[in-house]
Amino acid sequence: MIGASVFSREISQIENNEIVAMLEIVFNNAPPQFWTKPASSTSKYHPDSSNVNGGLVIHTKQVFYIAKAILDAKMDLLLTDRDIVLASCLLHDIYKYDFSASQYTVRNHGIGGVQFIHNLKPLREFLASTYKSPPSWYLEILKCVKSHNGRFTKEYTGFFDEAQTIVHLADWIACQRWCYFDLVKLK
């Protein structure tokens, strides 16, 4: 089974154990197309390196490392915020393709991602076993996933907090046709 182990290097850089558990649950229940499809169903919006079979995983890793570089350059974020940003980057396109056989990406996949994550029974059970109501870190991650497309969605209000801004910028940079880096060198 494809799952969280694909992102083990990235997940190991997150310190909050509850966020790590959340990521493992989500990735172990992700739509199969997340693991096999290209980042762009039309090949228009991403570099060639992520417009291949499995390219959405490559794109997700690119977004993660771009955000990490932004965070490393900007040292005044709290540790929890760092984990929220990095987890949000890993989850931002979790529902870019749904469980259907469609070759095209889901419209408003940020909202679809939030609904998918929120409706995962194993995740709901995990959160309910620890919290009376959803924890703030969970709500912050959902907010970042929902808004990661920025001004390119109708949900954009013109204001992003710092975490939303970093997630959006990292995704935006990773979507540029010129953005390419060798993931092999990251191992």
Helices and strands as residue ranges (DSSP letters): G 4-7, H 8-11, H 17-27, H 32-36, G 48-50, H 55-73, H 79-91, H 109-119, H 121-130, H 136-147, G 150-152, H 162-175, G 183-186
